């Protein structure tokens, strides 16, 4: 059996199994039918494998990032609550999003005039364009799309203050030694706040939000955002291939702005989606929105009681007991 560190050089045949250890004594496994790509970028190992239950999986550094079968659940729920809450989002910025699926969902909004996506790993972007075209679905060819390979934080710093309507953080989890942990800190969020235009909105993926695991990063991210922004709403969605409830946090720049949670109710959210040509989304609609923002009591109280704030000086990382570690094994 190979360790996560060995995956980049590990050779395995069709019919092998890919395992992710969620914690001591608990793991999930996927039967691998075919290896479509494996390589090493400047930042991480990158693999695409084909499985029977979830189709193609994108795996980086031994950690499963998304699947062909249900990526639309994650990406629709990351993008559309924030964009729908904004009355006229024209300028959008994506931090991360290497698969291209977040860009795909943003550009479904006809009102968007420009979407800049900045991802640090160009090899992941190119690999997804070649081996998983269903992610981007031609979004890179849209004249409104602007792709930059580089540091998302540096790219945002170059933007004029007040120039962005919506910022979407589609980043890897905050891992010790990983490239993204500083993009979950007060310093980064304070900079984002200055770049948002009046009425601006920021949303970030926030890790596992299951009742047993929400305290690892979901609630600290929620608390960190609340120290910078006057309003913050957490929400969750079940992503089958993650085998977990996944969390997101969304904020508004102004204190008196319309609630993202229930500001568009009574059919108003569905009407806005139809106006933008999004009436036939496969997952997200107004009823689904209400369910996503209806956090269970355990998670609500965990958010309420959280005291940890993520800073550059005192970052918080995924705990070793919950960080997914992937290995491949023979039949």
PyMOL commands that set and color helices and strands:
alter all, ss='L'
color gray80, all
select helices_A, chain A and resi 4-9+71-85+101-106+122-131+133-136+139-141+152-158+181-184+186-195+218-228+240-242+268-275+286-292+297-305
alter helices_A, ss='H'
color red, helices_A
select strands_A, chain A and resi 16-23+26-40+45-51+55-60+63-67+91-96+114-119+145-149+164-170+196-208+231-239+244-252+325-329
alter strands_A, ss='S'
color yellow, strands_A
deselect
rebuild
show_as cartoon
